[in-house]
Amino acid sequence: MIRTPTSILIADRIKRSGLTQEEVARLLGVGRCSVNQLVNNKRRISTIMAIRLSDVFGKTPEWWLYRQADWDLLKAGR
């Protein structure tokens, strides 16, 4: 399975923060499974998740949503 740029970005930010997925999940206010699914490309970034990611990792919610939309458009064009 090809990993999305978004899942790679999230995994990279988790790694750079020195936090575990469980700790990130707690900061995001979601279950660890949700974070794991994002990292492993099994879940898309929703509007609410974009806001949460913005609060924890910076950037704007729009930035996170644009990354997801770029991937979705690329995939749809295949």
C-alpha positions as CSV (number, residue, x, y, z in Angstrom):
1,M,0.0,0.0,0.0
2,I,1.2,3.5,-0.9
3,R,1.4,5.7,2.1
4,T,-0.2,9.1,1.7
5,P,1.9,12.3,2.2
6,T,-0.5,13.1,5.0
7,S,0.2,9.8,6.9
8,I,3.9,10.3,6.4
9,L,3.7,13.9,7.7
10,I,1.8,12.8,10.8
11,A,4.2,9.9,11.5
12,D,7.1,12.3,11.0
13,R,5.7,14.9,13.4
14,I,5.0,12.2,16.0
15,K,8.5,11.0,15.7
16,R,10.0,14.5,15.9
17,S,7.9,15.4,18.9
18,G,9.3,12.4,20.8
19,L,5.8,11.4,21.8
20,T,4.2,8.0,21.4
21,Q,1.0,7.5,19.4
22,E,-0.8,7.1,22.7
23,E,0.4,10.4,24.0
24,V,-0.5,12.1,20.7
25,A,-4.0,10.6,20.9
26,R,-4.4,12.0,24.4
27,L,-3.3,15.5,23.2
28,L,-5.7,15.2,20.2
29,G,-8.6,14.0,22.4
30,V,-9.0,10.8,20.4
31,G,-8.3,7.1,20.8
32,R,-4.9,5.6,20.0
33,C,-6.5,3.6,17.3
34,S,-7.5,6.8,15.4
35,V,-3.9,8.0,15.4
36,N,-2.6,4.7,14.4
37,Q,-5.1,4.6,11.5
38,L,-4.0,8.0,10.3
39,V,-0.3,7.0,10.4
40,N,-1.0,3.8,8.6
41,N,-3.2,5.4,5.9
42,K,-6.4,3.8,7.0
43,R,-8.2,7.0,7.9
44,R,-8.6,10.3,6.1
45,I,-8.2,13.6,7.8
46,S,-11.6,15.1,8.7
47,T,-12.3,18.7,9.4
48,I,-12.4,18.1,13.1
49,M,-9.1,16.1,13.0
50,A,-7.5,18.9,11.0
51,I,-8.4,21.3,13.7
52,R,-7.0,18.9,16.4
53,L,-3.8,18.3,14.4
54,S,-3.4,22.1,14.0
55,D,-3.7,22.6,17.8
56,V,-1.1,19.9,18.5
57,F,1.4,20.1,15.6
58,G,0.9,23.6,14.3
59,K,0.1,24.7,10.8
60,T,-3.5,25.7,10.0
61,P,-6.4,23.3,9.7
62,E,-6.6,24.3,6.1
63,W,-3.0,23.2,5.6
64,W,-3.8,19.7,6.9
65,L,-7.0,19.5,4.8
66,Y,-5.2,20.7,1.6
67,R,-2.7,17.9,2.1
68,Q,-5.5,15.4,2.3
69,A,-7.3,17.0,-0.7
70,D,-4.2,17.0,-2.8
71,W,-3.8,13.2,-2.2
72,D,-7.5,12.5,-2.9
73,L,-7.3,14.4,-6.2
74,L,-4.1,12.6,-7.2
75,K,-5.6,9.2,-6.4
76,A,-8.8,10.0,-8.3
77,G,-6.9,11.0,-11.4
78,R,-5.2,7.6,-11.6
